[in-house]
Amino acid sequence: MPSLRDYRDRIKSVKSTRKITSAMKVVAASKLRRTQEQAQSTHPYADTMAMMLARVSGHIDKNTKDAPRLLIGTGNDEKHLLIVVTADRGLCGGFNASIIKSALAHISELENEGKEVSLICIGRKGHIALSRKHSDKIVHYFDDIIGEDRIGFAKADKVSQMVLSRFDISDFDVCTLMFNEFVSVLVQNPVKMQLIPFELGNKAGTDEKGEGANSKMCLSAHYDEKTGYFYPYSYEPSEKEILSDLLPRNLGVQIYRGLLDSVAGENAARMTAMDNATRNAGDMINDLTLKYNRARQAYITKELIEIISGAEAV
């Protein structure tokens, strides 16, 4: 049975731990406000840009030689590049474990299909975990992006330029971004977003008659499910010129969105984890205090019995 001193030391240790977890919760909550606003303000722009590019690209004949390469890809599906975004630090629940587990499962799935896989790691935790099993597949590791409280677009552009340079030399055929999407403070979902070749939208590629766009007039159409109407759009210059300029920019925008979601999700997960840890520490202190009082009462009772027994013996 532990002594009273052991209980006192244990209670003191847990109280110190509770102070640390409580402080970390407050810091994470403060960072969450800023990162959440930054991430959520980027979503409408990134989503609208992707929908617009899907609508425009739906009118491009992918069999033509002058079609944008980021749209049609290399024509193969053998080499896959995965960009895995995690945090630099732990103590954030299952935030890092979920995306690492998803990445390992996707790598295993691709290898079972006979594909060649290469990795770009953003964040120290993902790099350490993936290095244990797939160190030979890691082509680059960015260690100066996720650690910042506010991430500028220049950081995402740095990643996109590296991806584009590797794509220009046919280093890969398909590029996929893997990150934790920020849904709410309590929910961060691991997602896979294919960046290259660009994926088309479901409603793109039809005109008013639903037969495809007129290439001479560069006319596109968008179907609105709420109103039931097709809306025509006229593009100048042509769709191919627009896509050649915007597809590389969209690559940086989507990577930027993934980075912001990951940072916001990390702070949300850490705040939740530290809140749970603080509550658990409080429960442990109450339990240890109860055991301490019982042990103290037992020692007092034992001493009283010894005194009374000694007095009766005399």
Stockholm file with secondary structure:
# STOCKHOLM 1.0

chainA/1-314         MPSLRDYRDRIKSVKSTRKITSAMKVVAASKLRRTQEQAQSTHPYADTMAMMLARVSGHIDKNTKDAPRLLIGTGNDEKHLLIVVTADRGLCGGFNASIIKSALAHISELENEGKEVSLICIGRKGHIALSRKHSDKIVHYFDDIIGEDRIGFAKADKVSQMVLSRFDISDFDVCTLMFNEFVSVLVQNPVKMQLIPFELGNKAGTDEKGEGANSKMCLSAHYDEKTGYFYPYSYEPSEKEILSDLLPRNLGVQIYRGLLDSVAGENAARMTAMDNATRNAGDMINDLTLKYNRARQAYITKELIEIISGAEAV
#=GR chainA/1-314 SS CCCHHHHHHHHHHHHHHHHHHHHHHHHHHHHHHHHHHHHHHHHHHHHHHHHHHHHHHTTSCTTSTTSCHHHHCSSCCSEEEEEEECCSSCCSTTHHHHHHHHHHHHHHHHHHTTCEEEEEEESHHHHHHHHHHHGGGEEEEECSSTTSSSCCHHHHHHHHHHHHHHHHTTSCSEEEEEEEEECSSSCEEEEEEEEESCCCCSSCSCCTTSSCCCTTTTEEEEEETTTTEEEEEECSSCHHHHHHHHHHHHHHHHHHHHHHHHHHHHHHHHHHHHHHHHHHHHHHHHHHHHHHHHHHHHHHHHHHHHHHHHHHHC
#=GC SS_cons         CCCHHHHHHHHHHHHHHHHHHHHHHHHHHHHHHHHHHHHHHHHHHHHHHHHHHHHHHTTSCTTSTTSCHHHHCSSCCSEEEEEEECCSSCCSTTHHHHHHHHHHHHHHHHHHTTCEEEEEEESHHHHHHHHHHHGGGEEEEECSSTTSSSCCHHHHHHHHHHHHHHHHTTSCSEEEEEEEEECSSSCEEEEEEEEESCCCCSSCSCCTTSSCCCTTTTEEEEEETTTTEEEEEECSSCHHHHHHHHHHHHHHHHHHHHHHHHHHHHHHHHHHHHHHHHHHHHHHHHHHHHHHHHHHHHHHHHHHHHHHHHHHHC
//
